[in-house]
Amino acid sequence: MSRLVLLTVAALLSAAALGAAVPDRAAAGPKQISIFQDDANFVVGSTHDADAAVAEAKALGADAIRVFVVWSAVSPDARERTRPAGFDVADPDSEGYDWSRYDTVIERAKRNGLRVFLAFTPEIPYWASEQPRRCPHRIGGYDHLADSCMWNPSPRLFGQFVAAVAKRYGRGAPAPYGGQVDYWSPWNEPNLEHYLMPQTKRTRWGMVDLAGKRYRALWQAAYRSIARYDRRNRGRVLFGETAAISSPLDTLHAALCLDQRGMPFKGRMRRLQGCGGRVRRLPIGGLALHPYNNYAIGSVFTRAATKDSLPMAHLHRAHTFLRAAQRHKRIPPRRGIYVTEFGFQSSPPNPFGDGLPLVRQAAALNEADRLFWGDRRIRSVAQYELFDVGNPDEFNTGLRFADGEAKPSLAAYRLPLVVSRLAANRVEVWGQVRPAERPVRVRVEIAGGGVVRRPRTNARGFYRFVLRRPGAARLRLRAAWTDGGGELHRSRVARAGKPIAYRRD
């Protein structure tokens, strides 16, 4: 890492007076929360101590952890094509269920004051497919899934499984595990073939989006169970959880019985998509998205290669989708957007070109937070992985390497800081004290120099001001905050870049 060139104290003393702090009326609402996910270490504890990992997520400022509920992992005879005799899928106490891993992680979350997002995900038990003989099935390029099944999961059985989970972990469930789950997501990345198959079918009338059709049925079955057994959270059942690539907008539209233009299906396609008769509104609690760039590299300015994808720079497309869905009465009005999975890969550990340089990964995370903060409709931001997997062929978006060594992104996640050039002598300074649970004071300093401002954060830890002084756009700034235990934390050193906003198509 190259050494930063620091400004001298003399330069500070010759500076002009500072500009006043200004509120941003377009900023995120006070309820935007931070979600963290690392199932390998929070749930399984495969490489690091799980209790310590969850505690660190809280110390870094996470409000919630997202956890995958893997259907096959808790179910009996998951590799058999026939359901065990006497097994009641809807009964969490039915012999054969093993909830131990989820009991434990929910206890960890509760001890650390963290909310829980439960996201249901394949693989599924073979017997839960409507075509068990297709299980296992080949998923191109995913040799590690050779024994897995994602083929035509039964909405009826899935609804029963969700009922079992809600009875055990929902708001109305008994102690010690009930009451900790805040949000539900009925399926992960339904627009990808390694989570749901088949995806499409070509017909003489056009391409049928089978994934969207199946996802709608799965979502409805899950919602009915949650509404019955976790009634207090029935308004917190998220919809989507789509990957940014592989035509997420097509799948989302199809799930709401809309074509690619956001218009209701007509004619034969309406029937083929399962949208005959009166189309009922889905009572979604919000739209959940995973707005990675392709390969989780690039920046907030990276342009999408296609117009049916949803990476971070093009999330205005999600607004367009929500407006169309609301206009055609497919969803309730004023639904928010939840970023529930997100990150940037780094190099190392990945080879050059397959990840961002370490300092750039830290900056990219902060810039993405600034982008999401500027969108009032976004209700959550997310960080996927605390620790890298270590295998450069897998996803390595962690804030620590696989051996536990911290990356620069660890400090950047705790204290995000972004400086945006408005003019040669004027910059916007934006940041957050993510662990803050109430308004706190922050010192914004010139790196190697003195303090330029001591802004007070809002209740969510955010602050923003405009700095006016000669040469402001050339300054290198950092933030410092002392926590309640007296420990000093510093942000990354940031220099002014261009203002951050969505791209337009």
Secondary structure as GFF3:
##gff-version 3
##sequence-region A 1 505
A	DSSP	alpha_helix	9	13	.	.	.	ID=ss1
A	DSSP	beta_strand	33	37	.	.	.	ID=ss2
A	DSSP	alpha_helix	39	39	.	.	.	ID=ss3
A	DSSP	pi_helix	40	44	.	.	.	ID=ss4
A	DSSP	alpha_helix	50	59	.	.	.	ID=ss5
A	DSSP	beta_strand	64	70	.	.	.	ID=ss6
A	DSSP	alpha_helix	71	74	.	.	.	ID=ss7
A	DSSP	alpha_helix	100	111	.	.	.	ID=ss8
A	DSSP	beta_strand	115	121	.	.	.	ID=ss9
A	DSSP	three_ten_helix	126	128	.	.	.	ID=ss10
A	DSSP	three_ten_helix	132	134	.	.	.	ID=ss11
A	DSSP	three_ten_helix	143	145	.	.	.	ID=ss12
A	DSSP	alpha_helix	155	169	.	.	.	ID=ss13
A	DSSP	beta_strand	181	185	.	.	.	ID=ss14
A	DSSP	beta_strand	200	203	.	.	.	ID=ss15
A	DSSP	beta_strand	206	209	.	.	.	ID=ss16
A	DSSP	alpha_helix	210	229	.	.	.	ID=ss17
A	DSSP	three_ten_helix	231	233	.	.	.	ID=ss18
A	DSSP	beta_strand	238	243	.	.	.	ID=ss19
A	DSSP	alpha_helix	248	255	.	.	.	ID=ss20
A	DSSP	alpha_helix	267	272	.	.	.	ID=ss21
A	DSSP	beta_strand	286	290	.	.	.	ID=ss22
A	DSSP	three_ten_helix	294	296	.	.	.	ID=ss23
A	DSSP	three_ten_helix	312	314	.	.	.	ID=ss24
A	DSSP	alpha_helix	316	327	.	.	.	ID=ss25
A	DSSP	beta_strand	336	339	.	.	.	ID=ss26
A	DSSP	beta_strand	346	347	.	.	.	ID=ss27
A	DSSP	beta_strand	356	357	.	.	.	ID=ss28
A	DSSP	alpha_helix	358	373	.	.	.	ID=ss29
A	DSSP	beta_strand	378	384	.	.	.	ID=ss30
A	DSSP	alpha_helix	408	414	.	.	.	ID=ss31
A	DSSP	beta_strand	417	423	.	.	.	ID=ss32
A	DSSP	beta_strand	426	432	.	.	.	ID=ss33
A	DSSP	beta_strand	443	446	.	.	.	ID=ss34
A	DSSP	beta_strand	451	453	.	.	.	ID=ss35
A	DSSP	beta_strand	462	468	.	.	.	ID=ss36
A	DSSP	three_ten_helix	472	474	.	.	.	ID=ss37
A	DSSP	beta_strand	476	482	.	.	.	ID=ss38
A	DSSP	beta_strand	488	490	.	.	.	ID=ss39
A	DSSP	beta_strand	494	495	.	.	.	ID=ss40
###
